[in-house]
């Protein structure tokens, strides 16, 4: 009986450690979304190998780390498109994309319209 309780406790501690690690990685992404972010940097924040981190991140959030970064960048871009008069290309680089083409492709995939169309609709 004691062994099963101890194993449950360690499972709970493991789950808590995983959640803490993923929260730390999300905080890192929030603080660095506008820069080039490498997977090994994010994984290091949560004290996991890159491979293990990717699996845990997807299990905890439902999306891959790369997709999460894209979603956050597009959300920030939408905010800038609504509130500022910055050009689409300025916003693209301000939110961390390194290519306008890639930014437009990701934005359209997530939002169903181009950044320019989104800006006009606001």
Backbone torsions as a table, in degrees:
resi	resn	phi	psi	omega
1	UNK	NA	-45.8	-179.4
2	UNK	-62.3	-37.0	-178.7
3	UNK	-62.2	-42.5	-179.3
4	UNK	-66.9	-36.3	176.9
5	UNK	-65.6	-44.1	178.8
6	UNK	-62.8	-40.2	179.6
7	UNK	-66.7	-35.8	176.5
8	UNK	-66.5	-40.3	177.6
9	UNK	-62.2	-43.0	-179.8
10	UNK	-68.4	-34.1	175.5
11	UNK	-63.4	-43.2	178.4
12	UNK	-62.8	-43.3	178.4
13	UNK	-63.5	-38.3	178.6
14	UNK	-64.9	-43.3	178.7
15	UNK	-64.3	-40.9	178.1
16	UNK	-64.1	-42.8	178.6
17	UNK	-61.1	-42.2	178.8
18	UNK	-62.0	-48.4	-179.9
19	UNK	-61.6	-41.5	177.4
20	UNK	-61.6	-43.5	179.8
21	UNK	-62.6	-42.9	179.3
22	UNK	-67.7	-40.0	176.7
23	UNK	-61.2	-41.6	178.3
24	UNK	-62.8	-39.8	-179.9
25	UNK	-68.3	-38.2	177.8
26	UNK	-65.8	-40.5	176.0
27	UNK	-61.1	-42.4	177.5
28	UNK	-59.7	-45.3	179.3
29	UNK	-62.0	-45.2	179.3
30	UNK	-59.0	-36.3	-178.5
31	UNK	-82.8	-14.7	-174.7
32	UNK	-131.3	13.2	-176.4
33	UNK	-56.9	-27.2	-174.9
34	UNK	-85.5	3.6	179.0
35	UNK	-119.0	170.7	173.0
36	UNK	-68.5	122.0	-179.5
37	UNK	-115.6	131.8	177.1
38	UNK	-103.9	143.6	-178.2
39	UNK	-55.9	-40.4	-178.4
40	UNK	-65.0	-28.7	176.3
41	UNK	-66.8	-45.1	-178.5
42	UNK	-66.9	-43.7	179.8
43	UNK	-61.1	-39.3	179.5
44	UNK	-61.5	-36.0	178.7
45	UNK	-60.4	-32.3	-178.0
46	UNK	-99.5	4.5	178.1
47	UNK	62.6	38.3	176.0
48	UNK	-126.7	159.0	171.4
49	UNK	-68.4	158.6	-178.3
50	UNK	-58.7	-44.1	-179.0
51	UNK	-62.5	-50.0	-178.9
52	UNK	-63.8	-41.3	179.2
53	UNK	-59.4	-46.0	-178.9
54	UNK	-58.0	-43.4	179.5
55	UNK	-64.7	-46.7	179.8
56	UNK	-64.5	-42.0	-178.9
57	UNK	-60.6	-47.6	179.7
58	UNK	-62.3	-42.3	179.2
59	UNK	-63.2	-38.5	-176.5
60	UNK	-80.3	-37.0	-172.6
61	UNK	-105.3	-21.5	-177.6
62	UNK	88.9	-5.6	177.2
63	UNK	-133.7	160.0	176.6
64	UNK	-71.7	161.3	178.7
65	UNK	-61.5	-42.5	179.6
66	UNK	-60.7	-44.2	178.7
67	UNK	-65.6	-39.0	178.3
68	UNK	-59.6	-44.6	179.1
69	UNK	-60.9	-45.0	178.9
70	UNK	-61.3	-43.0	179.0
71	UNK	-60.4	-46.7	-179.6
72	UNK	-62.9	-42.9	179.8
73	UNK	-63.7	-41.6	178.8
74	UNK	-66.7	-39.1	176.5
75	UNK	-60.7	-43.2	178.1
76	UNK	-65.4	-40.3	179.3
77	UNK	-63.2	-42.9	178.2
78	UNK	-59.4	-42.0	178.0
79	UNK	-60.7	-45.9	179.3
80	UNK	-66.8	-36.9	178.2
81	UNK	-63.9	-37.0	179.2
82	UNK	-73.7	-42.1	-168.7
83	UNK	-96.6	-15.1	-173.1
84	UNK	-125.7	172.3	174.6
85	UNK	-105.1	17.1	177.7
86	UNK	-63.5	149.5	177.7
87	UNK	-73.7	162.6	178.3
88	UNK	-59.4	-41.3	-179.1
89	UNK	-67.6	-38.0	176.4
90	UNK	-62.6	-44.0	180.0
91	UNK	-64.6	-41.4	178.7
92	UNK	-51.1	-50.9	-177.5
93	UNK	-76.6	-31.1	178.6
94	UNK	-64.0	-30.6	-178.1
95	UNK	-96.5	4.4	171.5
96	UNK	105.4	-0.6	175.4
97	UNK	-78.3	145.2	-178.8
98	UNK	-104.0	0.0	-179.7
99	UNK	-144.4	131.3	179.0
100	UNK	-64.7	-40.3	179.6
101	UNK	-60.1	-45.9	179.3
102	UNK	-64.6	-42.8	177.7
103	UNK	-57.5	-48.9	-178.1
104	UNK	-63.9	-39.4	179.3
105	UNK	-64.3	-47.6	-179.1
106	UNK	-66.1	-44.3	-179.9
107	UNK	-58.5	-48.0	-178.1
108	UNK	-64.7	-38.9	179.7
109	UNK	-63.8	-40.2	-178.1
110	UNK	-81.7	-34.7	-173.0
111	UNK	-107.7	-12.5	179.0
112	UNK	80.7	5.8	177.3
113	UNK	-153.7	162.6	179.1
114	UNK	-74.8	163.1	176.3
115	UNK	-58.9	-38.1	179.1
116	UNK	-64.1	-43.8	177.8
117	UNK	-63.1	-39.8	178.9
118	UNK	-62.2	-45.2	-179.2
119	UNK	-61.4	-41.2	179.1
120	UNK	-66.2	-32.3	-177.8
121	UNK	-76.9	-13.6	-178.2
122	UNK	-81.3	NA	NA
